[in-house]
Amino acid sequence: MKSRKPSSADASKYLASIDADWARLVAQLGPCGHEPKPAREPFEALVRAVAYQQLHVKAGDAILARLLALYPQQPFPPPSQLLDTGFDAMRACGFSARKIETIHGIAAATLSGVVPDLAAAQLLPDDELIARLSALKGIGRWTVEMFLIYSLARPDILPVDDFGVREGYRLLKSLDLAPAPKAMALIGQAWSPHRTAAAWYLWRVPRPTKAKG
């Protein structure tokens, strides 16, 4: 008999049982509303992530739209085609030289099998995917963790380098300082196997409103 996959309701109930602070937060925000989109190939998901690195969403949207306009015959270019796209053409889309190098590296790594296809990625454990993909130039651990959370719908990922997660915990616990990443990882062990949902809640901890002068 197949075991039932944990649901958002399971995650919310589990987190609310941890202590009074978590119970209050879950009651305030309601059920976890995390909505992954587990259909994109890892290659496409990583290229899209790079397009948005260090940019506002609108700027990333515009750059990505210009890139896709180079390939009107298909929804997203395959790795071989993207690898053949010249530097000047990608620069005209708005990509920096560093991002172009990163995207070409992702395309080459996909063709060589370092970046797995979606079917293979779904069978690989979190740690192996993080090790393989964060070794690519320009792809850090945080980018891979976002891929695991949003593209592969992994339920137990806590991005401890994320400022929003650590600041959310600081506010949740009324601390003077947010935990360092290593400390955050240790604290978060208690939230397994629902650390993705924990991150969702911590990103949404109500921020104090600034008093008007």
Secondary structure, DSSP 8 states (H G I E B T S, - for coil): -------HHHHHHHHHTT-HHHHHHHHHH-S------TTS-HHHHHHHHHHHTTS-HHHHHHHHHHHHHT-TTSSS--HHHHHHS-HHHHHHHT--HHHHHHHHHHHHHHHHTSS--HHHHTTS-HHHHHHHHHTSTT--HHHHHHHHHHTS--SS---TT-HHHHHHHHHHTT-SS---HHHHHHHHGGGTT-HHHHHHHHHTS--------
